[in-house]
Amino acid sequence: MKKHVFSVCCITLLLTCFVTNTLSAQNPSTTSTTNPYYWQQHVDYKMEIDMDVNTYQYKGKQTLVYTNNSPDVLNRVFYHLYFNAFQPGSEMDVRSRTIADPDRRVGDRISKLKPDEIGYINVTSLKQNGKKLHYETVGTILEVDLASPIQPGESVTFNMVFDAQVPVQIRRSGRNSAEGVALSMTQWYPKLAEYDFEGWHADPYIGREFHGVWGDFDVKLTIDKDYVVGGTGYQQPDVKIKGNKKTIHFIAPQVHDFFWAADPDYIHDTMQVPNGPMLHFYYKKNLDAEKLEFWKQLQPKTVALMEYFSSHLGPYPYKQYSVMQGGDGGMEYGMGTLITGNRSFGSLVGVTAHELAHKWFQFILATNESKHEWMDEGFTSYISDYAMNEVMNEGKEQPNAGAYRNYIFLAKSGKEQPLTTHSDRYEFNQAYGIAAYSKGSVFLSQLGYIIGEENLKTTLKKFYNDFKFKHPTPLDIIRTAEKVSNLQLNWYLVDFAQTTNTIDYAVKSIDNKTITLERIALMPMPIDLTVTYTDGSTEDFYIPLQMMRGEKPTEATIISDWAWAYPTYTFNVSKDIKSVEIDPNKWMADVNRDNNKMEQ
């Protein structure tokens, strides 16, 4: 490491918003003896479900064993009842009708649902260790008062009886989708809310995504015998047929969600990933001939995608993965995904790549999608863009260049909110989408610019290996990158995620052999710089950011640090200058590239 020219005082107040994240992410099942904060709750579900495919109503029995691995005494618990969102007057309905730019898939459709079209989950009985409980349904949340507190380390059994109705397919879940899939069953059962070091996560279902408790699922589904069914879990061989119905038994170990889809007209194909899981594909036989062929061509591409993600992130830990036609676009779930199937081939592969990448960032790492949506969607977008570039031979120099364009558009729009914004609290859906998908993707790309591409690759693998099945937080990715790079990086998390500060560096002047640069916007960055001399030669320079306390691996000429508080930076070169350009490879999300280059 070179000796730094300047010394500065660090302003620690910038850490305030992430103070709670200084605790480590939790262990999947037990309390650590060395760190009392390193824990995670555990829940096991046994469910028996009887579905009537004519009325779209079903009855359920649920036995749930909940283990309190926290150091806290729990006096209440909460369940999610997601289907209750699909009722006129629900928070999802009202929010969709009052936000300036509603999701076109939702619009005002919920407000127009008839009683036999709405969704609901009604809990008719709930007991704790055999004792009846008092509970209240409040929108999409079931608030439960316990018969006795759950002590640290204690396991309790909840027995529930419920009945439910599948809504007309509007958002993710539902019946009779636009493409004719009979049942897209996601977030369909009473699901215990997560409790972690931040407390309960009993968020209402308004429009965004999910967070769940790790555990094992044992599900017996009784349904019309002509329906083809797939989803989370390994189907057991003990299928029982009685009359016109069959009962299918699924076992799903170590998951935080359970989905299924069913249709009498599904085609079911399989393809084995070498040294990996069995892939299952479910799609409607009434697709036109071209689309049916696309679904066949998708299968080897999905094998290649699975191999790409396993190589670049870490091994996929389950024995199967299912790609199923259903839902309203693309959405990831346990061991599989629902996607719409009436697409061009490129779109079909693209949505599969994105949803498959979610298995690592949403399902196995499982960040809290309500609070840290940019880690889930953004990191998924980043890696799936690179996977598509390779698997589809796209030949792009910067596969996620579109993410940079989108983010810079948002940053200049006046509508940007910090990435710390809760996913339901964005003023505009567009701002949410660009922040979560594009700015989250840029976060990783730009991290590679800061610490070096090889360090970023190592960071992603270490992050996955260290935090799989542990619900990591934003600080965990930064601390992982610090350990890999031996650089100080909290400033990056603070500025890029907690604020809407932007990056704008400029070449201010060239005076003979003297170059002066200027920081115009507030966000600090290290600087890659290329100088072209009048003799036609070029020289790359690297200006470390002083608060990083080090430099990334580089072949460029390393010169003195730039302390953030100094608005300008001047240095000399040995030859006559033709031009100077900041960040010629465009890995920095500079909101004004017009001032990045100057000719003399």
Order of alpha helices (4+ residues) and beta strands (2+ residues): beta-beta-beta-alpha-beta-beta-beta-beta-beta-beta-beta-beta-beta-beta-beta-beta-beta-beta-beta-beta-beta-beta-alpha-beta-beta-beta-alpha-alpha-alpha-alpha-alpha-alpha-alpha-alpha-beta-beta-beta-beta-beta-beta-beta-beta
